[in-house]
Amino acid sequence: MEYIYSAMLIHKAGKSISDANLTKVLEAAGVQVDEGRIKALVAALKGINIDEAMKAVPVAAPAAASAAEAAEKKPKKEEKPKEEEKPEEVTGLGALFG
């Protein structure tokens, strides 16, 4: 995912997504760079309009945020502490074998 995020960051900054730019961003983030993955990503993104591709992807973040807000607004029920169950006392021969 770091590679994709790096490409998105470079695109957002208005720079070209190249091997050198991806390597710089990944190294700055402390990621051990795999040249093969970089070359594959650059090749896969050639000819792709990233802005159009981003518009086509459904965004789940607002739905998750609204669900979190609803959970915060909902009054919390007070939890009653559970009583610990006491083990039954064993009597007779069972007590010998514990």
Rosetta blueprint (number, residue, H / E / L):
1 M L
2 E H
3 Y H
4 I H
5 Y H
6 S H
7 A H
8 M H
9 L H
10 I H
11 H H
12 K H
13 A L
14 G L
15 K L
16 S L
17 I L
18 S L
19 D H
20 A H
21 N H
22 L H
23 T H
24 K H
25 V H
26 L H
27 E H
28 A H
29 A L
30 G L
31 V L
32 Q L
33 V L
34 D L
35 E H
36 G H
37 R H
38 I H
39 K H
40 A H
41 L H
42 V H
43 A H
44 A H
45 L H
46 K L
47 G L
48 I L
49 N L
50 I H
51 D H
52 E H
53 A H
54 M H
55 K H
56 A H
57 V L
58 P L
59 V L
60 A L
61 A H
62 P H
63 A H
64 A H
65 A H
66 S H
67 A H
68 A H
69 E H
70 A H
71 A H
72 E H
73 K H
74 K L
75 P L
76 K L
77 K L
78 E L
79 E L
80 K L
81 P L
82 K L
83 E L
84 E L
85 E L
86 K L
87 P L
88 E L
89 E L
90 V L
91 T L
92 G H
93 L H
94 G H
95 A H
96 L H
97 F H
98 G L
